[in-house]
């Protein structure tokens, strides 16, 4: 081989090594970009999962509040019904007591009237 051909081969080998280095660099950059993309996708999936879990927790919390509100509403309704029943019973009891008092007063008045009539009759018979 001649010196010129040897020089050309050396230059050619040098160029091929440069191209190989460029190719290796590109491969490394591509690998790095691929890892970055995979990492970003993983982070995006994690964020989406966290968001989904927060929504689920919020929904469960809302359902629990709704359940508690319904229980409170039922409890209040029961108390109102019980208070109404107690008030009705109390009113009926007072009405019965008032009625009994009225009857007793009427009987006492009738007895007094009868006693006065008898007394008047006795006085009349004594006068005769």
GROMACS elastic network, one bead per residue, 0.5 to 0.9 nm:
[ bonds ]
;  ai    aj funct       b0    kb
    1     4     6  0.82169   500
    1     5     6  0.62693   500
    1     6     6  0.64768   500
    2     5     6  0.51681   500
    2     6     6  0.60369   500
    2     7     6  0.84574   500
    3     7     6  0.60329   500
    3     8     6  0.85177   500
    4     7     6  0.50333   500
    4     8     6  0.61392   500
    4     9     6  0.85843   500
    5     9     6  0.61038   500
    5    10     6  0.85368   500
    6     9     6  0.50137   500
    6    10     6  0.61091   500
    6    11     6  0.85180   500
    7    10     6  0.50263   500
    7    11     6  0.60843   500
    7    12     6  0.83932   500
    8    11     6  0.50354   500
    8    12     6  0.59278   500
    8    13     6  0.84682   500
    9    13     6  0.59749   500
    9    14     6  0.84173   500
   10    13     6  0.50111   500
   10    14     6  0.60483   500
   10    15     6  0.85473   500
   11    15     6  0.61250   500
   11    16     6  0.85256   500
   12    15     6  0.50871   500
   12    16     6  0.61174   500
   12    17     6  0.86005   500
   13    16     6  0.50019   500
   13    17     6  0.61324   500
   13    18     6  0.85877   500
   14    17     6  0.51156   500
   14    18     6  0.62267   500
   14    19     6  0.86360   500
   15    18     6  0.50061   500
   15    19     6  0.61451   500
   15    20     6  0.84828   500
   16    19     6  0.50020   500
   16    20     6  0.60110   500
   16    21     6  0.85182   500
   17    21     6  0.60331   500
   17    22     6  0.84847   500
   18    21     6  0.50115   500
   18    22     6  0.61355   500
   18    23     6  0.85146   500
   19    23     6  0.60382   500
   19    24     6  0.85090   500
   20    24     6  0.60510   500
   20    25     6  0.84708   500
   21    24     6  0.50118   500
   21    25     6  0.60501   500
   21    26     6  0.85213   500
   22    25     6  0.50026   500
   22    26     6  0.61035   500
   22    27     6  0.85308   500
   23    26     6  0.50175   500
   23    27     6  0.60775   500
   23    28     6  0.85312   500
   24    28     6  0.60853   500
   24    29     6  0.85354   500
   25    28     6  0.50250   500
   25    29     6  0.60685   500
   25    30     6  0.84575   500
   26    29     6  0.50055   500
   26    30     6  0.59532   500
   26    31     6  0.83909   500
   27    30     6  0.50191   500
   27    31     6  0.59785   500
   27    32     6  0.84668   500
   28    32     6  0.60503   500
   28    33     6  0.85294   500
   29    33     6  0.60547   500
   29    34     6  0.84450   500
   30    33     6  0.50188   500
   30    34     6  0.59807   500
   30    35     6  0.84975   500
   31    34     6  0.50045   500
   31    35     6  0.61423   500
   31    36     6  0.85471   500
   32    35     6  0.50530   500
   32    36     6  0.60986   500
   32    37     6  0.85636   500
   33    37     6  0.60623   500
   33    38     6  0.85122   500
   34    37     6  0.50440   500
   34    38     6  0.60934   500
   34    39     6  0.84549   500
   35    38     6  0.50228   500
   35    39     6  0.59584   500
   35    40     6  0.84557   500
   36    39     6  0.50045   500
   36    40     6  0.60416   500
   36    41     6  0.85225   500
   37    40     6  0.50391   500
   37    41     6  0.60845   500
   37    42     6  0.85069   500
   38    41     6  0.50702   500
   38    42     6  0.61222   500
   38    43     6  0.86254   500
   39    42     6  0.50199   500
   39    43     6  0.61778   500
   39    44     6  0.85403   500
   40    43     6  0.50013   500
   40    44     6  0.60260   500
   40    45     6  0.84957   500
   41    45     6  0.60612   500
   41    46     6  0.85030   500
   42    45     6  0.50553   500
   42    46     6  0.61212   500
   42    47     6  0.86004   500
   43    47     6  0.60962   500
   43    48     6  0.84944   500
   44    47     6  0.50831   500
   44    48     6  0.60787   500
   44    49     6  0.85102   500
   45    49     6  0.60149   500
   45    50     6  0.85301   500
   46    49     6  0.50117   500
   46    50     6  0.61045   500
   46    51     6  0.85114   500
   47    50     6  0.50808   500
   47    51     6  0.60902   500
   47    52     6  0.85358   500
   48    51     6  0.50335   500
   48    52     6  0.61144   500
   48    53     6  0.86051   500
   49    52     6  0.50127   500
   49    53     6  0.61426   500
   49    54     6  0.86117   500
   50    53     6  0.50231   500
   50    54     6  0.61328   500
   50    55     6  0.85729   500
   51    54     6  0.50795   500
   51    55     6  0.61702   500
   51    56     6  0.85502   500
   52    55     6  0.50936   500
   52    56     6  0.61151   500
   52    57     6  0.85970   500
   53    57     6  0.60838   500
   53    58     6  0.84776   500
   54    57     6  0.50539   500
   54    58     6  0.60112   500
   54    59     6  0.84958   500
   55    59     6  0.60642   500
   55    60     6  0.85481   500
   56    59     6  0.50756   500
   56    60     6  0.61517   500
   56    61     6  0.85363   500
   57    60     6  0.50559   500
   57    61     6  0.60432   500
   57    62     6  0.85060   500
   58    61     6  0.50130   500
   58    62     6  0.60749   500
   58    63     6  0.85451   500
   59    62     6  0.50220   500
   59    63     6  0.60974   500
   59    64     6  0.85610   500
   60    63     6  0.50139   500
   60    64     6  0.61359   500
   60    65     6  0.86198   500
   61    64     6  0.50543   500
   61    65     6  0.62055   500
   61    66     6  0.85852   500
   62    65     6  0.50606   500
   62    66     6  0.61253   500
   62    67     6  0.85622   500
   63    67     6  0.61110   500
   63    68     6  0.85866   500
   64    68     6  0.61146   500
   64    69     6  0.84896   500
   65    68     6  0.50308   500
   65    69     6  0.59969   500
   65    70     6  0.85316   500
   66    69     6  0.50193   500
   66    70     6  0.61586   500
   66    71     6  0.85922   500
   67    70     6  0.51344   500
   67    71     6  0.62175   500
   67    72     6  0.86454   500
   68    72     6  0.61048   500
   68    73     6  0.84766   500
   69    72     6  0.50324   500
   69    73     6  0.60057   500
   69    74     6  0.85230   500
   70    74     6  0.60799   500
   70    75     6  0.84592   500
   71    74     6  0.50929   500
   71    75     6  0.60601   500
   71    76     6  0.85568   500
   72    76     6  0.60258   500
   72    77     6  0.84242   500
   73    76     6  0.51172   500
   73    77     6  0.60454   500
   73    78     6  0.85410   500
   74    78     6  0.60954   500
   74    79     6  0.85784   500
   75    78     6  0.50713   500
   75    79     6  0.61754   500
   75    80     6  0.85865   500
   76    79     6  0.50257   500
   76    80     6  0.60644   500
   76    81     6  0.85369   500
   77    80     6  0.50953   500
   77    81     6  0.61625   500
   77    82     6  0.85568   500
   78    81     6  0.51098   500
   78    82     6  0.60839   500
   78    83     6  0.85387   500
   79    83     6  0.59953   500
   79    84     6  0.84528   500
   80    83     6  0.50415   500
   80    84     6  0.60649   500
   80    85     6  0.85320   500
   81    84     6  0.50623   500
   81    85     6  0.61353   500
   81    86     6  0.85618   500
   82    85     6  0.50581   500
   82    86     6  0.60859   500
   82    87     6  0.85032   500
   83    86     6  0.50024   500
   83    87     6  0.59675   500
   83    88     6  0.84376   500
   84    87     6  0.50377   500
   84    88     6  0.60267   500
   84    89     6  0.84647   500
   85    88     6  0.50793   500
   85    89     6  0.60550   500
   85    90     6  0.84702   500
   86    89     6  0.50195   500
   86    90     6  0.59862   500
   86    91     6  0.85219   500
   87    91     6  0.60598   500
   87    92     6  0.85007   500
   88    91     6  0.51057   500
   88    92     6  0.61091   500
   88    93     6  0.84769   500
   89    92     6  0.50861   500
   89    93     6  0.60147   500
   89    94     6  0.85642   500
   90    94     6  0.60981   500
   90    95     6  0.84612   500
   91    94     6  0.51029   500
   91    95     6  0.60252   500
   91    96     6  0.85440   500
   92    96     6  0.60764   500
   92    97     6  0.85230   500
   93    96     6  0.50909   500
   93    97     6  0.61211   500
   93    98     6  0.85003   500
   94    97     6  0.50212   500
   94    98     6  0.59860   500
   94    99     6  0.84264   500
   95    98     6  0.50393   500
   95    99     6  0.60270   500
   95   100     6  0.85245   500
   96   100     6  0.60636   500
   96   101     6  0.85123   500
   97   100     6  0.50073   500
   97   101     6  0.60521   500
   97   102     6  0.84821   500
   98   101     6  0.50127   500
   98   102     6  0.60538   500
   98   103     6  0.85555   500
   99   102     6  0.50333   500
   99   103     6  0.61671   500
   99   104     6  0.85568   500
  100   103     6  0.50515   500
  100   104     6  0.60573   500
  100   105     6  0.84603   500
  101   104     6  0.50180   500
  101   105     6  0.59656   500
  101   106     6  0.83933   500
  102   105     6  0.50314   500
  102   106     6  0.59897   500
  102   107     6  0.84966   500
  103   107     6  0.60282   500
  103   108     6  0.84764   500
  104   107     6  0.50103   500
  104   108     6  0.60298   500
  104   109     6  0.84448   500
  105   108     6  0.50408   500
  105   109     6  0.60234   500
  105   110     6  0.84486   500
  106   109     6  0.50148   500
  106   110     6  0.60075   500
  106   111     6  0.85067   500
  107   111     6  0.60260   500
  107   112     6  0.84704   500
  108   111     6  0.50208   500
  108   112     6  0.60889   500
  108   113     6  0.84771   500
  109   112     6  0.50167   500
  109   113     6  0.60279   500
  109   114     6  0.84648   500
  110   114     6  0.59904   500
  110   115     6  0.83778   500
  111   115     6  0.59024   500
  111   116     6  0.84499   500
  112   116     6  0.60554   500
  112   117     6  0.84952   500
  113   116     6  0.50446   500
  113   117     6  0.60777   500
  113   118     6  0.84842   500
  114   118     6  0.60209   500
  114   119     6  0.83798   500
  115   118     6  0.50639   500
  115   119     6  0.59618   500
  115   120     6  0.84334   500
  116   120     6  0.59408   500
  116   121     6  0.83631   500
  117   120     6  0.50123   500
  117   121     6  0.59994   500
  117   122     6  0.85135   500
  118   122     6  0.60108   500
  118   123     6  0.84369   500
  119   122     6  0.50093   500
  119   123     6  0.60525   500
  119   124     6  0.84145   500
  120   123     6  0.50340   500
  120   124     6  0.60357   500
  120   125     6  0.85595   500
  121   125     6  0.61234   500
  121   126     6  0.85180   500
  122   125     6  0.50344   500
  122   126     6  0.60257   500
  122   127     6  0.84832   500
  123   126     6  0.50361   500
  123   127     6  0.61017   500
  123   128     6  0.87466   500
  124   127     6  0.51217   500
  124   128     6  0.64457   500
  125   128     6  0.52946   500
